[in-house]
Amino acid sequence: MRQTLAWLTVVFASFAPCSASDDVPSADVDRSPADVVLNHDETWLITANRGASTISLVDVATGSVALELVLDTGPRIAFGELGIDGLERYDRRIIEDLRPFAPGDPYSEAQLQEFQARLRTAGYFSSVSALPDLIALQRDPAADRVAIEVIVTELQRRRVVFGLGYSTDEGPRGQVGFEHRDILGTGLRLESALVLSAKRQRAFANFRTPYDEDNRFIGFGQRIEREDIEDLVTLRSNTYAGIGRRHGDIESFTSLQYQVERERIPAGPAGPGERNSQQALVLGHAWNLRRLDSSLCLLYTSPSPRDRTRSRMPSSA
């Protein structure tokens, strides 16, 4: 089937004055099949089995040549397997489960960008890059799948945080935090901290699993807080477990929470001591909106007519 995909205008930076009878250079008009890979509107990929160009108009005044490009296209390219580089500490499945596509699905630039965004916000990597292997696709004209090359820089499994501060309400305070991103090699993450001040003490430990292939995760943990304000001692605790899911920029979490609050006033000249205790089982739902501060920047470089590659600038959150 013959199909005109696009109009191609070629403008020569150094174009000597010419007449209508002058010959137009024909170098690179006939290309080998492996030289042509099209990315239509940054959406999908196809290959060209043959390429041919016919001069439509020569504009001597502006020094430009308008060409009609007619291609005998090959099949639409599909996603291939993942090639992962830089992964040493964490399980390969953490990356594979973040894919919004499967091998054999039609290639989509939007899905590839979503994949890279998921990797950046997963909490295991400091930098990521996910690109189609166009060079391998050009070398094999019969290929109908393109491999995705993933390059990651891993974060350390463990992190310890210390902090000191001062508040006019609570006085001096200190904090120590501990984070583990791969408990027992399962990808289970722990975030914990202990915050101490004269009037308030807080401690928490939160656990969550990696995202699965459906973009879901399981979270559970506990938070304990103690306050001592003007002899009123209050102890609060919250134990929870739930399921979360990420959809686009929004991450939601639905949990069942067991909350306890106990108050105690010591005995004194004003009267005997008092105690008060409350308990509740609560169904909670929360969501977060997270967006990156920069989008992907696509760069096209062409050192030579037969070495045309594409690179993507990494962006940070």
Secondary structure as the mmCIF struct_conf table of DSSP 4:
data_model
#
loop_
_struct_conf.conf_type_id
_struct_conf.id
_struct_conf.beg_label_comp_id
_struct_conf.beg_label_asym_id
_struct_conf.beg_label_seq_id
_struct_conf.end_label_comp_id
_struct_conf.end_label_asym_id
_struct_conf.end_label_seq_id
STRN STRN1 GLN A 3 VAL A 11
BEND BEND1 ALA A 13 SER A 14
TURN_TY1_P TURN_TY1_P1 ALA A 20 SER A 21
BEND BEND2 ASP A 22 ASP A 22
HELX_LH_PP_P HELX_LH_PP_P1 ASP A 23 PRO A 25
TURN_TY1_P TURN_TY1_P2 ALA A 27 VAL A 29
BEND BEND3 ASP A 30 ASP A 30
HELX_RH_3T_P HELX_RH_3T_P1 PRO A 33 ASP A 35
STRN STRN2 VAL A 37 HIS A 40
TURN_TY1_P TURN_TY1_P3 ASP A 41 THR A 43
STRN STRN3 TRP A 44 ASP A 59
TURN_TY1_P TURN_TY1_P4 VAL A 60 GLY A 63
STRN STRN4 SER A 64 ARG A 76
HELX_LH_PP_P HELX_LH_PP_P2 ILE A 77 ILE A 77
STRN STRN5 ALA A 78 ASP A 85
BEND BEND4 GLY A 86 GLY A 86
BEND BEND5 ARG A 89 TYR A 90
HELX_RH_AL_P HELX_RH_AL_P1 ARG A 92 GLU A 96
TURN_TY1_P TURN_TY1_P5 ASP A 97 LEU A 98
BEND BEND6 PRO A 100 PHE A 101
TURN_TY1_P TURN_TY1_P6 PRO A 103 GLY A 104
BEND BEND7 ASP A 105 ASP A 105
STRN STRN6 PRO A 106 PRO A 106
HELX_LH_PP_P HELX_LH_PP_P3 TYR A 107 TYR A 107
HELX_RH_AL_P HELX_RH_AL_P2 GLU A 109 ARG A 120
TURN_TY1_P TURN_TY1_P7 THR A 121 THR A 121
BEND BEND8 ALA A 122 TYR A 124
STRN STRN7 PHE A 125 PRO A 132
HELX_RH_AL_P HELX_RH_AL_P3 LEU A 134 ARG A 139
TURN_TY1_P TURN_TY1_P8 PRO A 141 ALA A 142
STRN STRN8 ARG A 145 GLU A 154
HELX_LH_PP_P HELX_LH_PP_P4 LEU A 155 GLN A 156
BEND BEND9 ARG A 157 ARG A 157
STRN STRN9 ARG A 158 SER A 167
TURN_TY1_P TURN_TY1_P9 THR A 168 GLU A 170
STRN STRN10 GLY A 171 ILE A 183
TURN_TY1_P TURN_TY1_P10 LEU A 184 GLY A 187
STRN STRN11 LEU A 188 SER A 197
BEND BEND10 ALA A 198 LYS A 199
STRN STRN12 ARG A 200 ARG A 208
HELX_LH_PP_P HELX_LH_PP_P5 THR A 209 TYR A 211
TURN_TY1_P TURN_TY1_P11 GLU A 213 ASP A 214
BEND BEND11 ASN A 215 ASN A 215
STRN STRN13 ARG A 216 ILE A 229
TURN_TY1_P TURN_TY1_P12 GLU A 230 ASP A 231
STRN STRN14 LEU A 232 HIS A 247
TURN_TY1_P TURN_TY1_P13 GLY A 248 ASP A 249
STRN STRN15 ILE A 250 ILE A 265
STRN STRN16 GLY A 268 GLY A 268
TURN_TY1_P TURN_TY1_P14 PRO A 269 ALA A 270
STRN STRN17 GLY A 271 GLY A 271
STRN STRN18 GLU A 274 LEU A 289
BEND BEND12 ASP A 293 SER A 294
STRN STRN19 CYS A 297 SER A 304
TURN_TY1_P TURN_TY1_P15 PRO A 305 ARG A 306
STRN STRN20 ASP A 307 MET A 313
#
